[in-house]
Amino acid sequence: MIIKIRQPLSFSEIGRKDNQEDYLWPQPEAVTKANRVFLMCDGVGGQDSGEVASQTAATALGEYITAHPASDGIVTKAMFEEALAYGYDELDKVDTGAFRKMGTTMTCLVLHRGGALVAHIGDSRVYHIRPSLADEQGRSGIIYQSADHSLVNDLLRAGEITEEEAADFPQKNVITRAMQPHLERRYKADILNIDDVHAGDYFFLCCDGVLEQLTNDMLGAILSDENLDDQGKIDAIKEVCDGRTRDNYTCWLIPIDKVAAEATDVATSVEDYTIATVMPNDDCTVRPSGIRDHCMTQASVVQDLQKQDEGSCVGRFLKKLFRKDK
């Protein structure tokens, strides 16, 4: 698939802290619609040189992924893990040897031919939002949210505390994973590839400082507000935090403009697909759930083939791919 984005938007504010430990890659003043790799890292509060850790990790990962593109344009989990190892190596190089080691969270988005790879370590989050799914019944349009690597989230998932207790948990800022130098066992990232990406979607990467004030319902309501353009939406998110958030608050908002199929988006295994011969005007809407997108994908390929050879059999009978029911 070919994913096109509108201008990425961001903010990075110090809040009520003495220094800024968050870091965005690429730098906001240099980012364009051509960028495909985005990182947001939050230096671990209370640790020495948190700002060094966040900048080192974000820069190392961003530059490594950009400098090592996949030959087929598809970024895999293994490729990201190579980049993550490089990021840890770079942290080792800047280690001061302090007793309290520097550390940072990490969130990453990589847009590629296979979809959107998202990864995270710590309690900074990645969201995938589809505003068209938001409604008056309370659905926020959030279709993916990364799971925090934190003590409070572990207790919540184990059923030891309730959602209400979690909101005011005294050790809410204790995280269970972070990127740090010279670890005996380096923490792994949670990595997911999302291949269901639509025009109109948003990806949102943020630190926990943003989440001090911004709830999921607020996020969904802002991004689904048709009266706001992209700039208005990022401004509304920032306004929720301004003057209220104690911590640094930083985020990326990545708007998906267009998603187009490629001629190479075809079946790779007979276990997953079967071939059917259909007429060009076959009605995709009568196919089982999940079929329509594949039919439309092939239709775009058909149009290209017809332009190249209008007299071929393609103009009469077309081979289209349909996913088997599972």
Secondary structure per residue as TSV (DSSP state, phi and psi in degrees):
chain	resnum	aa	ss	phi	psi
A	1	M	-	360.0	155.8
A	2	I	E	-113.4	116.8
A	3	I	E	-106.2	121.7
A	4	K	E	-111.5	140.0
A	5	I	E	-118.0	159.5
A	6	R	-	-86.5	-178.5
A	7	Q	-	-58.1	121.7
A	8	P	-	-64.3	144.1
A	9	L	E	-126.1	153.3
A	10	S	E	-159.3	168.9
A	11	F	E	-149.6	156.3
A	12	S	E	-147.6	108.6
A	13	E	E	-121.1	151.0
A	14	I	-	-80.4	-21.2
A	15	G	T	65.8	-138.0
A	16	R	T	-102.5	14.9
A	17	K	S	-83.5	166.5
A	18	D	S	-84.0	-23.8
A	19	N	S	-145.5	161.9
A	20	Q	-	-95.5	117.4
A	21	E	-	-109.2	0.1
A	22	D	E	-85.6	154.6
A	23	Y	E	-147.5	134.3
A	24	L	E	-107.2	137.7
A	25	W	E	-130.1	132.5
A	26	P	S	-70.0	171.9
A	27	Q	-	-64.1	135.2
A	28	P	G	-54.1	-35.4
A	29	E	G	-71.5	-15.1
A	30	A	G	-106.9	-7.2
A	31	V	-	-74.2	145.6
A	32	T	-	-137.6	178.1
A	33	K	T	-67.7	-12.7
A	34	A	T	-82.7	-16.3
A	35	N	-	-66.9	143.6
A	36	R	-	-126.3	-4.2
A	37	V	E	-124.7	129.3
A	38	F	E	-136.6	134.9
A	39	L	E	-133.0	146.5
A	40	M	E	-134.4	117.1
A	41	C	E	-121.2	142.0
A	42	D	E	-121.5	110.6
A	43	G	B	-58.1	135.4
A	44	V	-	-64.6	121.7
A	45	G	T	-62.4	138.1
A	46	G	T	86.4	-7.8
A	47	Q	S	-98.2	150.9
A	48	D	T	-64.6	136.5
A	49	S	T	58.0	41.6
A	50	G	H	-59.9	-35.5
A	51	E	H	-68.5	-30.8
A	52	V	H	-69.5	-41.9
A	53	A	H	-63.4	-45.8
A	54	S	H	-65.8	-42.6
A	55	Q	H	-67.9	-40.7
A	56	T	H	-64.3	-47.5
A	57	A	H	-65.9	-47.8
A	58	A	H	-62.6	-44.5
A	59	T	H	-66.4	-43.5
A	60	A	H	-62.3	-47.5
A	61	L	H	-64.7	-47.6
A	62	G	H	-60.9	-45.6
A	63	E	H	-69.7	-37.0
A	64	Y	H	-66.7	-47.2
A	65	I	H	-63.1	-41.2
A	66	T	H	-67.1	-36.0
A	67	A	H	-82.4	-10.0
A	68	H	S	-126.4	66.5
A	69	P	-	-69.1	149.6
A	70	A	-	-72.1	141.5
A	71	S	T	-62.6	-31.7
A	72	D	T	-101.3	5.6
A	73	G	S	80.3	3.5
A	74	I	-	-109.1	118.7
A	75	V	-	-87.7	126.9
A	76	T	-	-105.5	168.4
A	77	K	H	-59.5	-42.1
A	78	A	H	-62.0	-39.0
A	79	M	H	-65.6	-40.2
A	80	F	H	-66.8	-38.4
A	81	E	H	-63.4	-32.7
A	82	E	H	-63.7	-44.1
A	83	A	H	-63.6	-39.6
A	84	L	H	-64.7	-40.9
A	85	A	H	-60.4	-40.4
A	86	Y	H	-63.4	-40.0
A	87	G	H	-61.3	-42.9
A	88	Y	H	-63.2	-40.3
A	89	D	H	-59.7	-41.6
A	90	E	H	-67.9	-34.5
A	91	L	H	-64.9	-38.6
A	92	D	H	-57.4	-37.4
A	93	K	H	-69.1	-28.4
A	94	V	T	-101.4	8.2
A	95	D	-	-62.3	128.8
A	96	T	-	-87.2	-9.3
A	97	G	-	81.8	7.7
A	98	A	-	-63.7	151.2
A	99	F	S	-61.5	-44.0
A	100	R	S	-92.8	101.6
A	101	K	-	-67.6	146.5
A	102	M	-	-64.1	157.0
A	103	G	-	-160.4	166.1
A	104	T	B	-155.9	150.8
A	105	T	-	-80.3	173.8
A	106	M	E	-150.9	130.4
A	107	T	E	-129.3	143.2
A	108	C	E	-144.1	142.8
A	109	L	E	-129.4	127.5
A	110	V	E	-125.4	116.1
A	111	L	E	-90.5	129.2
A	112	H	E	-150.6	-178.3
A	113	R	T	-65.2	-20.8
A	114	G	T	-94.6	2.6
A	115	G	E	129.3	-135.6
A	116	A	E	-129.2	114.1
A	117	L	E	-89.3	127.4
A	118	V	E	-121.4	144.4
A	119	A	E	-148.0	151.7
A	120	H	E	-156.8	155.6
A	121	I	E	-137.8	129.2
A	122	G	S	97.2	-156.8
A	123	D	S	-106.6	10.6
A	124	S	-	-77.2	147.9
A	125	R	E	-117.6	155.9
A	126	V	E	-119.4	131.1
A	127	Y	E	-120.1	146.8
A	128	H	E	-121.4	117.5
A	129	I	E	-119.3	135.2
A	130	R	-	-118.5	95.5
A	131	P	G	-56.5	-27.5
A	132	S	G	-64.7	-16.1
A	133	L	G	-91.8	-10.4
A	134	A	-	-70.4	142.0
A	135	D	-	-151.6	177.1
A	136	E	T	-73.4	-10.2
A	137	Q	T	-83.2	3.3
A	138	G	S	104.0	-1.6
A	139	R	-	-71.3	132.0
A	140	S	-	-89.1	-14.5
A	141	G	-	87.0	-0.2
A	142	I	E	-79.1	118.5
A	143	I	E	-108.3	-8.7
A	144	Y	E	-152.3	137.1
A	145	Q	E	-141.2	126.9
A	146	S	-	-66.4	151.9
A	147	A	-	-92.5	123.1
A	148	D	-	-60.1	137.4
A	149	H	-	-91.2	81.6
A	150	S	B	-143.8	158.9
A	151	L	H	-61.8	-45.3
A	152	V	H	-63.5	-37.9
A	153	N	H	-70.8	-36.8
A	154	D	H	-61.9	-43.0
A	155	L	H	-67.3	-37.5
A	156	L	H	-65.6	-44.8
A	157	R	H	-68.7	-28.0
A	158	A	T	-82.4	-5.9
A	159	G	T	80.3	14.5
A	160	E	S	-80.3	-25.6
A	161	I	S	-135.6	162.0
A	162	T	-	-95.0	171.7
A	163	E	H	-60.4	-40.2
A	164	E	H	-65.5	-41.4
A	165	E	H	-68.4	-34.9
A	166	A	H	-63.6	-34.5
A	167	A	H	-61.8	-32.2
A	168	D	T	-118.0	25.2
A	169	F	-	-64.3	129.1
A	170	P	T	-65.0	-25.7
A	171	Q	T	-109.3	41.6
A	172	K	T	-64.2	-25.5
A	173	N	T	-92.3	7.4
A	174	V	-	-83.0	118.8
A	175	I	B	-104.7	154.6
A	176	T	S	-105.6	-6.9
A	177	R	-	-141.3	142.8
A	178	A	-	-158.2	155.0
A	179	M	B	-83.1	120.5
A	180	Q	-	-137.6	156.7
A	181	P	T	-77.9	153.2
A	182	H	T	50.1	45.7
A	183	L	-	-80.7	141.0
A	184	E	S	-63.9	-39.4
A	185	R	S	-130.9	112.7
A	186	R	-	-70.8	137.2
A	187	Y	-	-69.8	138.9
A	188	K	-	-85.4	156.6
A	189	A	-	-93.8	148.2
A	190	D	E	-79.3	124.3
A	191	I	E	-124.8	133.2
A	192	L	E	-140.9	137.1
A	193	N	E	-104.6	126.2
A	194	I	E	-103.8	114.3
A	195	D	-	-102.0	-0.1
A	196	D	-	-99.9	81.7
A	197	V	-	-118.9	128.4
A	198	H	-	-119.4	153.7
A	199	A	T	-59.2	136.7
A	200	G	T	97.1	-12.9
A	201	D	-	-71.0	164.3
A	202	Y	E	-132.3	145.5
A	203	F	E	-111.7	136.4
A	204	F	E	-131.0	119.3
A	205	L	E	-112.8	128.0
A	206	C	E	-149.5	158.6
A	207	C	-	-89.5	172.2
A	208	D	T	-68.8	-19.4
A	209	G	T	-61.9	-38.5
A	210	V	G	-62.7	-37.8
A	211	L	G	-78.4	-5.2
A	212	E	G	-59.2	-36.4
A	213	Q	T	-117.1	-30.2
A	214	L	-	-88.6	118.1
A	215	T	-	-92.8	166.4
A	216	N	H	-60.4	-39.6
A	217	D	H	-63.6	-41.2
A	218	M	H	-62.2	-46.1
A	219	L	H	-59.4	-47.7
A	220	G	H	-62.1	-40.8
A	221	A	H	-65.9	-41.1
A	222	I	H	-66.0	-46.5
A	223	L	H	-73.5	-19.6
A	224	S	T	-95.9	1.7
A	225	D	-	-74.9	108.0
A	226	E	T	-71.8	-11.3
A	227	N	T	-85.1	-6.2
A	228	L	-	-110.8	135.0
A	229	D	-	-83.9	-178.5
A	230	D	H	-57.6	-43.2
A	231	Q	H	-64.1	-40.0
A	232	G	H	-63.1	-33.8
A	233	K	H	-71.6	-44.9
A	234	I	H	-67.0	-34.1
A	235	D	H	-65.5	-38.3
A	236	A	H	-67.9	-37.9
A	237	I	H	-64.0	-44.0
A	238	K	H	-64.0	-38.4
A	239	E	H	-63.3	-32.3
A	240	V	H	-61.2	-34.5
A	241	C	H	-90.6	-32.6
A	242	D	T	-55.2	126.7
A	243	G	T	77.2	-2.8
A	244	R	T	-118.9	-31.6
A	245	T	-	-82.0	130.9
A	246	R	S	-79.6	-40.4
A	247	D	S	-82.4	170.8
A	248	N	-	-58.1	145.8
A	249	Y	E	-136.0	123.7
A	250	T	E	-144.7	144.7
A	251	C	E	-159.8	162.8
A	252	W	E	-115.3	138.6
A	253	L	E	-122.0	116.4
A	254	I	E	-113.2	107.5
A	255	P	E	-87.2	130.3
A	256	I	E	-87.3	120.5
A	257	D	E	-90.2	-53.2
A	258	K	E	-142.6	147.5
A	259	V	E	-131.8	118.9
A	260	A	E	-121.5	143.2
A	261	A	-	-79.8	156.2
A	262	E	-	-111.4	159.6
A	263	A	T	-62.2	-22.3
A	264	T	T	-86.4	-2.4
A	265	D	-	-78.9	72.1
A	266	V	-	-124.2	176.1
A	267	A	-	-66.3	143.3
A	268	T	S	-114.4	-6.8
A	269	S	-	-148.0	133.2
A	270	V	T	-69.7	-13.4
A	271	E	T	-72.0	-27.5
A	272	D	T	-98.3	-22.8
A	273	Y	E	-134.2	158.8
A	274	T	E	-134.3	156.0
A	275	I	E	-97.0	137.9
A	276	A	E	-131.3	144.1
A	277	T	E	-102.7	123.4
A	278	V	E	-134.9	162.3
A	279	M	-	-75.1	153.4
A	280	P	T	-57.5	-30.4
A	281	N	T	-96.8	20.8
A	282	D	-	-57.0	135.5
A	283	D	-	-82.5	108.1
A	284	C	G	-65.9	-24.6
A	285	T	G	-68.6	-17.8
A	286	V	G	-86.9	-4.2
A	287	R	S	-74.0	158.3
A	288	P	-	-59.4	163.7
A	289	S	T	-54.5	133.4
A	290	G	T	96.0	-12.0
A	291	I	H	-83.2	-34.3
A	292	R	H	-55.4	-45.2
A	293	D	H	-61.4	-39.2
A	294	H	H	-67.9	-37.0
A	295	C	H	-65.3	-44.0
A	296	M	H	-67.5	-35.6
A	297	T	H	-59.6	-47.6
A	298	Q	H	-70.0	-28.6
A	299	A	H	-61.2	-37.3
A	300	S	H	-65.9	-35.5
A	301	V	H	-67.4	-40.3
A	302	V	H	-58.8	-43.1
A	303	Q	H	-59.3	-40.5
A	304	D	H	-64.7	-41.0
A	305	L	H	-66.4	-38.6
A	306	Q	H	-65.0	-37.9
A	307	K	H	-63.4	-34.9
A	308	Q	H	-76.5	-33.7
A	309	D	-	-150.6	82.7
A	310	E	T	-66.7	-22.4
A	311	G	T	-91.5	1.2
A	312	S	S	-77.9	171.7
A	313	C	G	-66.9	-14.0
A	314	V	G	-59.6	-32.1
A	315	G	G	-67.9	-16.5
A	316	R	T	-109.1	-49.0
A	317	F	-	-130.4	134.9
A	318	L	E	-123.9	139.3
A	319	K	E	-92.5	123.5
A	320	K	E	-123.6	155.5
A	321	L	E	-98.7	136.4
A	322	F	E	-130.3	134.4
A	323	R	E	-74.1	137.4
A	324	K	-	-68.9	145.9
A	325	D	-	-68.3	136.5
A	326	K	-	-121.5	360.0
